[in-house]
Amino acid sequence: MTATRPQPTTAPGARRGEQFLARLRESPPNLWYRGEQVKDVTTHPALRGGVGTLARLYDLQWERADETLYTSPTSGRKVAKSFMMPRTQAELRGVSAAMKVWHDYTRGLMGRVPDYINRAITGYAAGAAFLGDGDPRFGENAKRYYEYMRENDLCLTHTLVPPQANRAVNSARQADPYLSARIKEETDAGIVIRGCRMLATLPMSDELMVFPSTVLKSPEEDAPYAFGFCIANNTPGLRFICRESVDYGRTHFDHPLGSRFEEMDAVVVFDDVFVPWESVFLYRDVIKCNQAYARTGALAHMTHQVVVKNIAKSEFILGLASLLVNSIGAEVFQHIHEKLAELWVNLETMKAFLRAAEADAALDEWGVMRPAWNPLDAARNLFPRLYPRMVEIIQQIGASGLVAMPTQQDVTGPLVEDIKKYYQAARADAFDRIPLFRLAWDTAMSAFGSRQVLYERFFFGDPVRMAGALVSGHNDQIKEYAARVMDLVKEGRDEAFADAAKSS
Ligand SMILES: Cc1cc2nc3c(=O)[nH]c(=O)nc-3n(C[C@H](O)[C@H](O)[C@H](O)COP(=O)(O)OP(=O)(O)OC[C@H]3O[C@@H](n4cnc5c(N)ncnc54)[C@H](O)[C@@H]3O)c2cc1C
């Protein structure tokens, strides 16, 4: 552990909002925004809205403690249930119910609230024997870090994909071998990393989990790019270069979603970052890196979180669409019913996937109740196609209402009488209609809204390559159905030849 990390004896267990903010102030992540280093993420205009929401979530877990916390098996303190290693289906359902409390608050619009990486590290720690097979230190490191994270209730970002320079070749064959983050040297104390990773959402957090890249191919050539570790976000040499904020610094009235739920994305630069051995859990083993998510269970536990988020998001879009329809009296049109029905079916599909994943969950080789993979895999491949369509439906229903939309200053300014008259709707006065349509605009048209669409398309991986992985991963099942169809083909063929033989 680095010197900036508090010792486990001071660990608070589940945190409250003020503790989360205090730690960000004391150990600020090294963020850069529009050419300047961010001194305090809790007050910076580009970030404070999202940071404030995260703080609110930490308070919320105490307000709903019965649902969201459990007793730590080591310290006896209350800790977040998203760190639980469930042993029964009831415990597994308890984990998703706890996660739903947060995703209901964000309406599923902050995919990277801390439960996402909490589930990842829980999976890695559960499968520590896999990580430690070959070098037991790595398994022990994963278990120790999991406990440290759980007892301190840390908020983590993560990074996985190499920079998008030349996708036709692997990291080793880029113009510069240190474009992608790479092991520069190894010492008795640890490793030094130089280069970059493409993206980390939620950089205004305590620590960074560097996931093993899953696109490594050659065991020799790609070995310098094969690693997994966790470090503090203020580790010397580590820098996050933020994209432009989608929080315009406006009020909740003007920018209802961007002002609350900006989770930020950043490119991660490793400028000779020293990582002590005790923080490393995968090293130079390409095959192990490629297998780690699936074998440890991290992938299934993270996808479980993703489906909970998808449900909250689908509920939000359905509720929003129905309010838009009702406000302008559009329920008289048949195609509007078709669109609402489509949104409802999407929601129920996600709920069914979650239920199936939990009902078919089974103890894995590490003795942890792992949600069933097939429904989760179906959900993660389907939602990237559903969400852009859901946003399209909001645009189709809202139409010009999504641009005929005055601001808070207009509503409280000298044209208020015009606004009262011309912005009324069939079932809402102007002062209800305008914030509703601003919410729809922020969902379907603003920079915040379009970033959400891009997020859903890609955050879990390129849909094209995910489909490829799905086909190879479920090949046996697909072959079984192909064999059944072949039976029918053969039957017809055999009958035809038998008939021909009889008549000749
Ligand atoms: C909003 C957002 C947030 C994200 N947050 C995170 C995060 O927190 N941490 C993190 O690690 N990552 C994050 N990601 C990155 C995400 O994992 C990637 O977007 C995803 O893996 C796809 O990689 P890419 O974006 O580099 O696309 P590329 O791989 O560069 O793909 C670009 C295009 O080329 C095609 N292509 C590229 N290679 C192939 C191939 N071999 N075969 C077929 N087609 C190919 C793709 O289909 C696509 O059309 C985030 C992405 C977004 C958009």
PDBQT file of the ligand as one rigid body, heavy atoms in Angstrom, charges set to zero:
ROOT
HETATM    1  C1  LIG A 601     -19.052   6.809 -22.242  1.00  0.00    +0.000 C 
HETATM    2  C2  LIG A 601     -18.059   5.690 -22.153  1.00  0.00    +0.000 A 
HETATM    3  C3  LIG A 601     -17.553   5.335 -20.901  1.00  0.00    +0.000 A 
HETATM    4  C4  LIG A 601     -16.588   4.331 -20.800  1.00  0.00    +0.000 A 
HETATM    5  N1  LIG A 601     -16.047   4.042 -19.577  1.00  0.00    +0.000 NA
HETATM    6  C5  LIG A 601     -15.001   3.186 -19.509  1.00  0.00    +0.000 A 
HETATM    7  C6  LIG A 601     -14.336   2.944 -18.270  1.00  0.00    +0.000 A 
HETATM    8  O1  LIG A 601     -14.709   3.466 -17.232  1.00  0.00    +0.000 OA
HETATM    9  N2  LIG A 601     -13.274   2.126 -18.261  1.00  0.00    +0.000 N 
HETATM   10  C7  LIG A 601     -12.839   1.514 -19.395  1.00  0.00    +0.000 A 
HETATM   11  O2  LIG A 601     -11.871   0.779 -19.317  1.00  0.00    +0.000 OA
HETATM   12  N3  LIG A 601     -13.454   1.703 -20.571  1.00  0.00    +0.000 NA
HETATM   13  C8  LIG A 601     -14.511   2.524 -20.657  1.00  0.00    +0.000 A 
HETATM   14  N4  LIG A 601     -15.125   2.735 -21.857  1.00  0.00    +0.000 N 
HETATM   15  C9  LIG A 601     -14.505   2.150 -23.050  1.00  0.00    +0.000 C 
HETATM   16  C10 LIG A 601     -15.199   0.937 -23.594  1.00  0.00    +0.000 C 
HETATM   17  O3  LIG A 601     -14.739  -0.210 -22.934  1.00  0.00    +0.000 OA
HETATM   18  C11 LIG A 601     -14.878   0.909 -25.094  1.00  0.00    +0.000 C 
HETATM   19  O4  LIG A 601     -15.597   1.960 -25.701  1.00  0.00    +0.000 OA
HETATM   20  C12 LIG A 601     -15.195  -0.393 -25.776  1.00  0.00    +0.000 C 
HETATM   21  O5  LIG A 601     -14.429  -1.447 -25.267  1.00  0.00    +0.000 OA
HETATM   22  C13 LIG A 601     -14.904  -0.290 -27.293  1.00  0.00    +0.000 C 
HETATM   23  O6  LIG A 601     -13.575   0.090 -27.478  1.00  0.00    +0.000 OA
HETATM   24  P1  LIG A 601     -13.217   1.452 -28.213  1.00  0.00    +0.000 P 
HETATM   25  O7  LIG A 601     -14.102   2.533 -27.745  1.00  0.00    +0.000 OA
HETATM   26  O8  LIG A 601     -11.772   1.654 -28.058  1.00  0.00    +0.000 OA
HETATM   27  O9  LIG A 601     -13.611   1.200 -29.710  1.00  0.00    +0.000 OA
HETATM   28  P2  LIG A 601     -12.654   0.657 -30.833  1.00  0.00    +0.000 P 
HETATM   29  O10 LIG A 601     -12.129  -0.665 -30.431  1.00  0.00    +0.000 OA
HETATM   30  O11 LIG A 601     -11.633   1.664 -31.171  1.00  0.00    +0.000 OA
HETATM   31  O12 LIG A 601     -13.664   0.479 -32.034  1.00  0.00    +0.000 OA
HETATM   32  C14 LIG A 601     -13.927   1.513 -33.015  1.00  0.00    +0.000 C 
HETATM   33  C15 LIG A 601     -14.690   0.883 -34.172  1.00  0.00    +0.000 C 
HETATM   34  O13 LIG A 601     -13.864  -0.114 -34.804  1.00  0.00    +0.000 OA
HETATM   35  C16 LIG A 601     -14.468  -1.411 -34.754  1.00  0.00    +0.000 C 
HETATM   36  N5  LIG A 601     -13.436  -2.391 -34.399  1.00  0.00    +0.000 N 
HETATM   37  C17 LIG A 601     -12.294  -2.172 -33.705  1.00  0.00    +0.000 A 
HETATM   38  N6  LIG A 601     -11.603  -3.308 -33.558  1.00  0.00    +0.000 NA
HETATM   39  C18 LIG A 601     -12.342  -4.278 -34.133  1.00  0.00    +0.000 A 
HETATM   40  C19 LIG A 601     -12.175  -5.681 -34.293  1.00  0.00    +0.000 A 
HETATM   41  N7  LIG A 601     -11.106  -6.321 -33.834  1.00  0.00    +0.000 N 
HETATM   42  N8  LIG A 601     -13.145  -6.365 -34.943  1.00  0.00    +0.000 NA
HETATM   43  C20 LIG A 601     -14.236  -5.741 -35.420  1.00  0.00    +0.000 A 
HETATM   44  N9  LIG A 601     -14.448  -4.406 -35.305  1.00  0.00    +0.000 NA
HETATM   45  C21 LIG A 601     -13.518  -3.697 -34.669  1.00  0.00    +0.000 A 
HETATM   46  C22 LIG A 601     -15.524  -1.316 -33.651  1.00  0.00    +0.000 C 
HETATM   47  O14 LIG A 601     -16.607  -2.205 -33.886  1.00  0.00    +0.000 OA
HETATM   48  C23 LIG A 601     -15.952   0.151 -33.726  1.00  0.00    +0.000 C 
HETATM   49  O15 LIG A 601     -16.936   0.286 -34.705  1.00  0.00    +0.000 OA
HETATM   50  C24 LIG A 601     -16.140   3.672 -21.978  1.00  0.00    +0.000 A 
HETATM   51  C25 LIG A 601     -16.686   4.008 -23.219  1.00  0.00    +0.000 A 
HETATM   52  C26 LIG A 601     -17.628   5.003 -23.318  1.00  0.00    +0.000 A 
HETATM   53  C27 LIG A 601     -18.159   5.368 -24.685  1.00  0.00    +0.000 C 
ENDROOT
TORSDOF 0
